[in-house]
Amino acid sequence: MIPLAVPNLAGNEAAYLQACIDTGYVSSVGAFVDQFEASVAAQTGAPGAVAVSAGTTGLHACLVALGVRPGDLVLTQSLTFIATASAIAQAGADAWLLDVSANSWTLDPDQLQDVLATQAQRAGDGTWRHRATGRRLAALMPVFTLGCPADMARLEPLARHYGLPIVADAAAAQGARHRGQPLAQSGLTLGVYSFNGNKTVTSGGGGAVFGPDAEMLAQVRHLTTTARRGPGYDHDAVGFNYRMTNLQAAVGCAQMEQLDGFIAAKRAIDAQYRSAFADLEGIGFFPQPPWATPVPWLSGVLLPAAWAEDRIERFRSALREEGVDVRPFWKPVHLQPPYATCPAAPMPRTEALWPRICPLPCSTHLDPADQARVIDAVKRHWGSP
Ligand SMILES: *Cc1c(COP(=O)(O)O)cnc(C)c1O
């Protein structure tokens, strides 16, 4: 099977892991954690970064640090991996689910503007509330879908008007840029990378929080490290144990050294698919909106709108039978039972897109001969009914 996206561990990973064992620093402090944070900070243009145990735990800690409380609402997009919604639920809040734009597959600023104008009202205490339920609007959580930054120049002024901090789920957007700037300068309050095994760079498991405000990052660090004050066992808040270990950071450091090469490889694979499939009838590709310099974490195709569900399933199983690892894409949050009662806007684009999104093998060390096999299989099965 040609896998969808697997780690490329050709750098200093083994040497750095051995250094952890030689020095005894295998746990939640160590030089690799500091070095990893410095490399994420430099890469995102942030004054610092906080290494955490996962993208999901980083998102949760950000929401709590920004004052999201039980009963609040957090506006986000339904077309995302479930972790976005679970972080909101873990903070005790509910997601207010919105559609995405057709040209970016990220949070639709027009719909956001419309729902806020018609369904939010200002309370006596100055906060904005969901008119129907009276619940406080506490944050905006755009997702940088598949490595493509959201349209922050539209989202940021809306968030500011409604008093909403922005937590960007940038889990899979390592190395992406927004209007030519690194992500900490895109207008977000806090952003979160994931270093799960299938992402562009991995630490085995893990995440990192970044943003433009050093004090806010210090607050996230405090919460993710048990909220301890001083050298004794004094804790001034309900904290979390969300630290990254030095072992994970050792792998992460070795991977960050290779980031530029990985980004180039992802882009080359993506370009190859785009040119090979340009003439296939009804095909679409993952969006590249003008404000974004995306890193195609996943490459692939958008299947024709004319294909019915069973036609899509036949295409996927034909490819799997030929040893090409294709899977269904994220089922949107509003269709998941635990989130069925969350407020949700109409979802015409999310519902039209998600069954048709078909990622293709795109590991950074994908063998060109294997990519040629994928291309050949896709072309042969495209036309067959
Ligand atoms: C991978 C991913 C996450 C989860 O990150 P973990 O490190 O696995 O917790 C969250 N959101 C999106 C959009 C992702 O792609």
The ligand as a Tripos MOL2 file, in Angstrom:
@<TRIPOS>MOLECULE
LIG
   15    15     1     0     0
SMALL
NO_CHARGES

@<TRIPOS>ATOM
      1 C1         -4.2640   17.1690   13.2430 C.3       1 LIG1
      2 C2         -5.3110   18.1770   13.5600 C.ar      1 LIG1
      3 C3         -5.6810   18.4530   14.9010 C.ar      1 LIG1
      4 C4         -5.2530   17.6150   16.0710 C.3       1 LIG1
      5 O1         -3.9720   17.6520   16.4650 O.3       1 LIG1
      6 P1         -3.4290   16.5030   17.4710 P.3       1 LIG1
      7 O2         -2.0040   16.8780   17.6350 O.co2     1 LIG1
      8 O3         -3.6280   15.1890   16.8070 O.co2     1 LIG1
      9 O4         -4.2010   16.6310   18.7410 O.co2     1 LIG1
     10 C5         -6.5830   19.4710   15.1390 C.ar      1 LIG1
     11 N1         -7.1480   20.1730   14.1370 N.ar      1 LIG1
     12 C6         -6.8430   19.9430   12.8410 C.ar      1 LIG1
     13 C7         -7.4800   20.7750   11.7790 C.3       1 LIG1
     14 C8         -5.9160   18.9240   12.5030 C.ar      1 LIG1
     15 O5         -5.6480   18.6960   11.2110 O.3       1 LIG1
@<TRIPOS>BOND
     1     1     2 1
     2     2     3 ar
     3     2    14 ar
     4     3     4 1
     5     3    10 ar
     6     4     5 1
     7     5     6 1
     8     6     7 2
     9     6     8 1
    10     6     9 1
    11    10    11 ar
    12    11    12 ar
    13    12    13 1
    14    12    14 ar
    15    14    15 1
@<TRIPOS>SUBSTRUCTURE
     1 LIG1         1 GROUP 0 **** ****
